[in-house]
């Protein structure tokens, strides 16, 4: 007889328990959407701007955040969908509302129009201001196909003005091409 009364009591006890997974990523809660092997295209005004690919992604709708593992992207430069820049990182955090991106773990970005390859551990992208930057103490490597290579601390780049700089120590080599030498000679001769 005692077993019979114990079973309803255990059933009521289990029904009284609830699990609160939280509402946001910051609370340590569960994401709203979990995706594997994804391709995500950000579109503005009907034109695709950026294509993201990932092996795994978690998305929080309320916070408008997506965390991605094994991240790669292409920035689409024109209406034909040609890629202007591409990159990859082990992980990324995308703020969907602003388009800002934090990349970490073996970040590599190639900008074909500028003949630049950027390598570092962590980079941030501010979409509104079109600024790419590394931490104040992080080392960033920049290479060009002509052999130019710089390593420096405190990297930042402005995509609007097409300039980049280091705020700290920099070392490397700059290769002057024949085209640049000919331009200098023409300027001096005129």
C-alpha positions, 0 to 999 in steps of 0.5 A: 500500500505504501508504494501506491501512495509514493508514486503519486507523490513522486509524480506531483514532485516532478510536475512541480519542477521546471527548468529556466534556460534564460532569455538571452545569451548573457544569461547563459540561456539556450539559443532560439535557433541552432544551425549546422552547415549554414550559408547566410546572406545579408541583404540591404536594399535588395542587394546582397552585401555579405555571405557568411558560411559556418559549420555551426551557429547559434542565434538569439532572436531577442538579442539579435546575436549569432555566434558562429564556429568555423566562420568564413565570409565574402564581402560582395562588391558589386551587383554581379556578386563578385567578391571584394574581400573574403576571410575566415576565423575559427569563431565569430559573433555577429550583431545582426542589427548593426552588422558588427562582427567580432572574429577570433581564432586564426583570423585571415582576411584577403582584400583582393582590390587592395592586394592585402592579406591580414592575419591575426588572432582577433579582429573587430568590424564596425559596419556603420563606420566601416572600421576594422581593428585589432586589440591595442596589444594584439599583433597583426600581420599584413602581406602583399603579393609583391613581398611587402610584409608588416607586423605591428601592434594596434592595427586599424583600417578604414574601409571608406578612406582605404587606409590602415595603420598601426598605433604601436611598434611596427616592423617589416619590409616594403617592396617598391615596384617598377611601376612606382619607380617609373611614376617617381621618375616621371614626376621628377622629369616634368 
